[in-house]
Amino acid sequence: MAGDGLPVERLRDYLRQLKPEARALLIAELERGVLRGDEMLGAELVLQELRRFVRDSGRSGARVGNPARLFFRPLEPFLVDDEADHKHRGRVARAVLQPFWDWLGRDMMRATRKRSATG
């Protein structure tokens, strides 16, 4: 690992040196923490880098399941990893999934609960 360079580059170098099995374990643990709601500074950056390594290697990594992943599974072939403001015809930026999921959970589920309680 290089002793100099930007911290993000040093992190990438470190993660690149991990064995695939270690990467898979790290992904699973970080995803479990995120699902539990643990505050983990930098977890999303590390997960993003690890997932990129898995995708680039051509392996399919088993990921911890959650309702959002199951909900968006049909969109997988159409997802791109660009910024949400960069348009791709017939594609969906992966970055918009979390805000959309948050909106569904916050606004739509609340409205559904109110309707079922009154009706």
Buried (B, 14 or more C-beta within 10 A) or exposed (E): EEEEEEEEEBBBEEBEEBEEEEBBEBBBEBBEBBEEEEEBEEBEEBBEBBBEBBEEEEEEBEBBEEEBBEEBEEEEEEBEEEEEEEEEEEBBBBBEBEEEBEEBEEEEEEEEEEEEEEE
